[in-house]
Amino acid sequence: MEEVLEQASLARRAHWLVQLRWLAIGFLVGAVFVARRILDIQLHEQALYILAGIILAYNTMLHVALRRTDRRRTEQAGNALHRILILQSTADLFILTGILYFSGGIENPFSFFFMFHMIISSTLLSRMQSYIQATIAVVLFGLLLLLDYTGLVQHYPLRGFAPEGLHTDGRFVLGYWFVFATTVYVVVYLATSIVAQLRKQQARYRNANEQLQQKDHIKNEYVLRVTHDIKSHLAAIKSCLDVVESGLLGPLNEEQTDFVERANHRAEKCMHFISSLLRLTRMRMTGHFDRTCFPFKNLLYDSFAAIEDRAAAKRIAAAYEIDPAIDQVCGSEVLLEDTLTNLLSNAVKYTPDGGKVILRANDRKNEVLVEISDTGIGIPPEEIGDIFNEFYRASNARETVRDGTGLGLSMAREVIEKHGGRIWVESGPEGTTFFLTIPKDSAIS
Amino acid sequence: MQEGKILIIDDDPDISEAMTVVLESKNYQVSVARNSREGMDRIQAQKPDLIILDVMMDTPQEGFTLGRQLKEDPKTKDIPVLMVTAVKEKTGLDFKAEAGDETWLPVEEFIDKPVKPQILLEKVGKLISKRK
């Protein structure tokens, strides 16, 4: 897993370098053209264009080679990728030296561009490889200066830009090369050190994250086992109470009925809580659910219908504004309906008699935006960040409705996020609005 | 009046007894088996008109295995099976609440535990009358 991930990011960077090189070719051709034709600087135009052609050729080859390694995610492909990175980096150094040779050598300040290569090598290659690249740069540039100085090769001066004869001034050449070499090594030293620190930190984070995930998994397993056990006992309790309550074992007097009903009611609440917890935990663990495409408008109407009576009983004016353009949504119909019904029933629960609850839904390009507003008790501002947490219940919610589970909103968030959507809330003294976006065709994450 | 023979296969004695009381109130003849082996024996001996089968018995999915076996055997494949389950969340299987998916689990009906007496009688009545 780690190996592949590392490889994927290496591959991305290798592609990025190829992209940069296309730009560099354009820049080179442009610079040569401007220098020669507009600034009237003497340089070996033809040779430089040929060099641009060479870069073009090997960049194309690299592009093809990378495409090929992309398709293989094996260790060999990883090694091949590494070789390609070293190869292109080295090729760049040779080409840059060639360019400098045909455009003045020491007279050409573009020798600074070696530093780009040093920084790139330091971030992509190992520390050792980076120093090897630095040494190649220092030797190549040194060789260029030396050959120019000794006159063993022809010098192509940058006439019209730099004073002539710099390349034969021994002290200047040596000094220039010395500063060049130290700069190259210091740059590589600094860049590799920074990168090493970052990598170490990254590894630490990754490690911590893995440990957290592991712990979370253990927690979920535990919750699953415990809740399932509780659920089977509860099922038995309820089955027995149901038999008594139904009067099959003989009639009950009023008081007996009342108490059995209470016990049954509490068992049912507990059952509901356990079922929610099981569903939430299972979703966290498996991370998948049945996905179908269905008319979302119907789901909105159904969720609304589910709370209409409860709202009417509290004389709450419940209304909906549903955009007729809303059509199909792909996802889990059951979970999405549960989520909406749950948010709507919260709105009714926490809105005093005579208040208002509105369900709004708007079609937006790739998603549906749902808003559920109420004129209820609101959420204290300092608690708004916590309400989506498991088992959290806002202080005023606890006072209003005693036996909530604190799981509804964390479930809602889990469902919406699994669909690739977002859920957030705005709340003030005049009421609360929950917003959800649901992508129409979510690749479920 | 004899309404029909029902076999409950469930390892939870409280639940099976509660179901027995409910079913006997409508004059069904009820017997109980604690696991699938005992269930198989009873099926051979009593030829029930309906089997109420729990999914989780000694081993998870024991009920599923038995359900499939019953439907493969020509002698038992016509006996309707009502599967009772609290297992949904545990196994992560998402089966339809209504009639079982014939292709992989050939049972006639699924209900969630705990079963309300009224619902149990309704489903049982429907399955038995269909058979007659």
Interface residues (C-beta under 8 A of the other chain):
Chain A: L224 T227 H228 K231 S232 L234 A235 A236 I237 K238 S239 C240 D242 V243 S246 L248 L249 M271 S275 L278 R279 T281 R282 M285 T286 F289 D290
Chain B: D12 D14 I15 A18 M19 V21 V22 S25 M56 A86 E89 K90 G92 D94 K113 P114 V115 K116 P117 Q118
